């Protein structure tokens, strides 16, 4: 009898607590649907982007962000779709938001660099590329040299070229840039006498010899 009464009490308690528990909890199917909404919309965005339906991809990504407002990966994809549409202002905002949420992801900074480069906004691209050198130094230094040349920052370009000659060796592009600097920029072009004097003082410094060779080459000597 005791067991029977105890069993009856459990059933009664369950029936009383049931409505409260049901009110407090979601149905498992509802939870699954809520969790899948982001994923479904994200993959729909990837599919639409692959079909070059960038506007539709953006709509799906906006639905993703409605579910998860701090999703860096969704902002990154949003930026890429805006970039394909050449909507640079919105692309910039999306990539910036991604870098704010997750500043350690190189690809988010790369997206921002792509926006500035496509607009030929090289001055704004430079600090982004400097940031990108934290991940792949030599790779992005090559870009940085070009950006310094495009923005006529020849002193910085020459300094970086000399540094890279010591760390990764010479390249045809950088040799051409160096020749242009030494030939065309009076303030960046060391005088022959000064280089010869520097060589006498420090004959083991190869940079001075190289600069002197470029100086002669620029003068067709």
Buried (B, 14 or more C-beta within 10 A) or exposed (E): EEEEEEEEEEEEEEEEEEEEEEEEEEEEEEEEEEEEBBEBBBEBBBEBBEEEBBEBBBBBBEBBBEBEEEBBBBBBBBBBBBBBBEBBEBBBBBBBBBBEBBEEBEBBBBBBBBBBBEBEEBEBBBEBBEBBBEBEEEEBBBBBBBBBBBBEBBEBBBBBBBEBBEEBEEBEEBBEBBBBBBBEBEEBBBEBEEBEEBBEEEEEEEBBBBBBBBBEBBEEE
